[in-house]
């Protein structure tokens, strides 16, 4: 019994240690990709914390004049109001592949060109709602990458509200 318990504890230690080492040795590009993926997943699952974790306290979108607090309020309102009356599911989903990522090592800053594609759900189907090009500036602080500025250009459709 003790051997099984020790083996289980050992496996957990190896897993946690290996994951921590993997994350610590990951490139800046990979870590920024994780930030973006976490923000996308947060939006798709109506979870605010992953979205806000990717934004610096001084975040500002130059196009719309939206700061972090305004974005938080708008997302919260959208999460509560944009719900399918039948399925009770959130009406929107976003995809955001990273098109171009440039990391400037000396200044711990990066720029990312993204295309955010929002879809609106209608029952079990979904249709494109808004496609936007986003140019984001990121900074690394205390080992974490966060967006500090962005510029958003509508490519197709209308901004979701």
C-alpha positions as CSV (number, residue, x, y, z in Angstrom):
1,X,0.0,0.0,0.0
2,X,2.8,2.4,0.9
3,X,4.5,1.7,-2.5
4,X,1.4,2.6,-4.4
5,X,1.0,5.8,-2.4
6,X,4.7,6.7,-2.9
7,X,4.4,5.9,-6.6
8,X,1.3,8.1,-7.0
9,X,3.0,11.0,-5.1
10,X,6.1,10.5,-7.2
11,X,4.1,10.6,-10.4
12,X,2.3,13.8,-9.3
13,X,5.7,15.5,-8.4
14,X,7.2,14.5,-11.8
15,X,4.1,15.8,-13.7
16,X,4.0,19.1,-11.8
17,X,7.8,19.6,-12.0
18,X,7.9,18.7,-15.6
19,X,5.1,21.1,-16.5
20,X,6.7,23.9,-14.5
21,X,10.0,23.3,-16.3
22,X,8.3,23.2,-19.7
23,X,6.5,26.5,-19.0
24,X,9.7,28.1,-17.7
25,X,11.7,27.1,-20.7
26,X,9.1,28.0,-23.3
27,X,9.9,30.8,-25.8
28,X,8.3,34.2,-25.5
29,X,6.3,33.5,-28.7
30,X,4.9,30.3,-27.1
31,X,4.0,32.1,-23.8
32,X,2.3,34.9,-25.7
33,X,0.3,32.3,-27.7
34,X,-0.8,30.8,-24.4
35,X,-2.0,34.2,-23.2
36,X,-4.0,34.7,-26.4
37,X,-5.4,31.1,-26.2
38,X,-6.4,31.6,-22.5
39,X,-8.2,34.9,-23.4
40,X,-10.1,33.2,-26.3
41,X,-11.1,30.3,-24.1
42,X,-12.2,32.7,-21.3
43,X,-14.4,34.5,-23.8
44,X,-15.9,31.3,-25.2
45,X,-16.6,30.0,-21.7
46,X,-17.8,33.4,-20.4
47,X,-15.0,33.6,-17.8
48,X,-13.7,37.0,-17.1
49,X,-10.5,36.2,-15.3
50,X,-8.6,34.7,-18.3
51,X,-9.5,37.8,-20.4
52,X,-8.4,40.3,-17.8
53,X,-5.2,38.3,-17.0
54,X,-4.1,39.1,-20.6
55,X,-4.6,42.8,-20.2
56,X,-2.3,45.2,-18.4
57,X,-3.9,47.6,-16.0
58,X,-3.1,50.4,-18.4
59,X,-4.5,48.7,-21.4
60,X,-6.1,50.9,-24.1
61,X,-7.6,50.1,-27.5
62,X,-6.7,53.2,-29.6
63,X,-9.5,52.6,-32.1
64,X,-12.5,52.5,-29.8
65,X,-10.9,54.3,-26.8
66,X,-11.7,51.3,-24.6
67,X,-9.6,50.7,-21.5
68,X,-9.4,47.5,-19.4
69,X,-12.3,48.5,-17.1
70,X,-14.6,49.4,-19.9
71,X,-13.8,46.2,-21.7
72,X,-14.5,44.2,-18.5
73,X,-17.9,45.9,-18.1
74,X,-18.8,45.4,-21.8
75,X,-17.8,41.7,-21.6
76,X,-19.7,41.2,-18.4
77,X,-22.9,42.7,-19.9
78,X,-22.4,40.6,-23.1
79,X,-22.0,37.4,-21.0
80,X,-25.2,38.1,-19.1
81,X,-27.4,39.3,-22.0
82,X,-26.3,37.3,-25.0
83,X,-27.8,34.0,-24.0
84,X,-29.9,31.7,-26.2
85,X,-33.4,31.7,-24.5
86,X,-33.8,28.0,-25.3
87,X,-30.4,26.4,-24.8
88,X,-29.2,29.0,-22.2
89,X,-25.8,28.9,-24.0
90,X,-23.7,32.0,-24.7
91,X,-24.5,33.2,-28.2
92,X,-21.0,34.0,-29.3
93,X,-17.7,32.2,-30.0
94,X,-14.4,33.6,-31.0
95,X,-11.4,32.2,-32.9
96,X,-8.1,34.1,-32.9
97,X,-5.2,32.6,-34.6
98,X,-1.9,34.5,-34.3
99,X,-0.9,35.7,-37.8
100,X,2.4,37.5,-37.0
101,X,4.3,37.8,-33.7
102,X,7.4,39.9,-33.3
103,X,9.2,39.8,-30.0
104,X,11.8,42.5,-29.2
105,X,14.1,40.8,-26.7
106,X,15.9,43.9,-25.4
107,X,12.8,45.7,-24.3
108,X,10.6,42.8,-23.2
109,X,8.0,44.0,-25.7
110,X,6.2,42.4,-28.6
111,X,3.7,43.1,-31.3
112,X,1.1,40.6,-32.4
113,X,-1.1,40.8,-35.5
114,X,-4.3,38.8,-34.9
115,X,-7.5,38.1,-36.7
116,X,-10.4,37.7,-34.4
117,X,-13.4,35.9,-35.9
118,X,-16.6,36.0,-33.9
119,X,-19.5,33.7,-34.6
120,X,-23.1,33.9,-33.5
121,X,-24.9,30.7,-32.5
122,X,-28.4,29.9,-33.6
123,X,-29.4,26.7,-31.9
124,X,-26.8,24.1,-32.9
125,X,-25.5,26.1,-35.9
126,X,-23.5,29.2,-36.1
127,X,-22.7,32.0,-38.6
128,X,-20.0,34.6,-38.9
129,X,-20.8,37.8,-37.0
130,X,-17.7,39.9,-37.0
131,X,-14.1,39.6,-38.3
132,X,-11.6,42.1,-37.0
133,X,-7.9,42.6,-37.5
134,X,-6.1,43.5,-34.2
135,X,-2.7,44.8,-33.9
136,X,-1.6,44.4,-30.3
137,X,1.4,45.6,-28.3
138,X,2.4,43.4,-25.4
139,X,4.9,43.8,-22.5
140,X,6.4,41.3,-20.2
141,X,6.2,42.1,-16.6
142,X,7.2,39.7,-13.8
143,X,7.4,36.9,-16.3
144,X,3.9,37.4,-17.6
145,X,3.0,38.9,-21.0
146,X,0.0,41.3,-21.2
147,X,-1.5,43.5,-23.9
148,X,-0.9,47.2,-23.2
149,X,-2.4,48.7,-26.4
150,X,-4.3,47.5,-29.4
151,X,-5.8,48.9,-32.7
152,X,-8.8,47.2,-34.1
153,X,-10.0,47.3,-37.7
154,X,-13.3,45.7,-38.8
155,X,-12.7,43.4,-41.8
156,X,-16.2,42.1,-42.2
157,X,-19.5,42.2,-40.3
158,X,-20.4,44.4,-37.4
159,X,-18.8,44.7,-34.0
160,X,-20.7,42.5,-31.4
161,X,-22.5,44.4,-28.7
